[in-house]
Amino acid sequence: MPNSEAVSQGGPANFAKLFSRHIVDTTDHRWIGIIFRASESKASRLRRILSFGRKDYFKLYFPKRTFKKITKAKKVEDSSIILSGVIGRVVSFIKKEKPDIVFLNGFGLFNWVLLKAAEKTNTPVVIQHAGIWTKELRLHKYLYSRAGLKMMEKMEKDSTRLSSAEVFLNTWSRDYYRRNVAQNSGNESVVIPLPFDFETFGKLSKTHKKSLITMPGAFKIGTIARWDNIKNHKAILALARAAGRLHLPWQFYAVTKIPEKHCLKNSYKKNIETIPALDRTGISDFCNSMDLLVLPSIFDVSPTVALEAVATGTPIAISNNVGYVNDFKRYGARKWVIDFRNTAKVLTSIKKIAQKPLPNSLREQIVAKHDHEKVFSAYLDLFYETVAKTKIKKR
């Protein structure tokens, strides 16, 4: 949000900030943002919280207990009936504001509510598959009941069934989605990479953050990742421990927030210097300070840190489960794709790429694909086409 002092974190949050700014700065369109917040109340309510130029933000408070009827369901039921009150509130909102299109920036329970409200008002929907929700649910299945998982997995299939167009961030994620989520989708799908302003980000910091360097001559390995199963912090900890046992002159740093009572917290902090969330300048500083960034994710569609690494000229090693893997292999960076399941092999692989820059061919391809002006134009063209097709169907 324009008045927020908090650091935006994650792909959807950064995308919303950049895309909304582009829309109001370069077009005469209006951006309407809906923010979901859990509430202890029994009924949902929606109110305007900020108007800023042609941006309007609304907060939808929803009953926490209602959503638990999905996540902790004892048997598979009709989600539309369970969430009818929240959906109805958004239906009324859409009828009042009359948007030309509903854009789902990523997917989850809340965006499914938007999807169903759009269906009821015959408003066209474009979804950006920022991740694969079904995969994320399965990686965190201990949080949900078996019936709840089935209901939510069906919701992601609904996103394909009900959307007018689907956007995937790369062919890797689209192929996975088609194989494992919605195999028989006939909807229009396009691949539009994440936007990134490489030139601006690369200029944010030209000085290294000296406070990060505590061992002269050390090889500095860093990661920027939220704390969850997907980002695979266990692999980073295993690597740091192994390097320590071998007395390698390597230092490890992580921009992350460890939950207060997590069982790995003490061990992680003993082996890896942790750093709180940073703004863009801080992230640029951090990347510039590292000799190598690592991203051992179990499943990661399009992590921004790979683009930040390219922008600052910092080499980055990724797992086979990161969406950029096809580009890395195609454009000469196969050695930077590492299987993080075997720590001994990881050590050997890092020794081979230490002090080596990423191939220029890879850098050139990534910069060209993710050019922010090109990406935003592609989205607006898709919106125009979708709205035009919808008007033709209504005639």
Secondary structure by P-SEA (a helix, b strand, c coil): ccccccccccaaaaaaaaaaaaaaacccbbbbbbbbbbbcccbbbbbbccccccbbbbbbbccaaaaaaaccccccccccccaaaaaaaaaaaaaaacccccccccccaaaaaaaaaaaaacbbbbbcccccaaaaaaaacccccaaaaaaaaaaaaaaaacccbbbbccaaaaaaaaaccccccccbbbbbccccaaaaaaacccccccccccccccbbbbbbccccccccaaaaaaaaaaaaaacccbbbbbcccccccccaaaaaaacccccccccaaaaaaaaaaccbbbbbcccccccaaaaaaaaacbbbbbcccccaaaaaaaccccccccccccaaaaaaaaaaaccccccaaaaaaaaaaacaaaaaaaaaaaaaaaaaaaaaaac
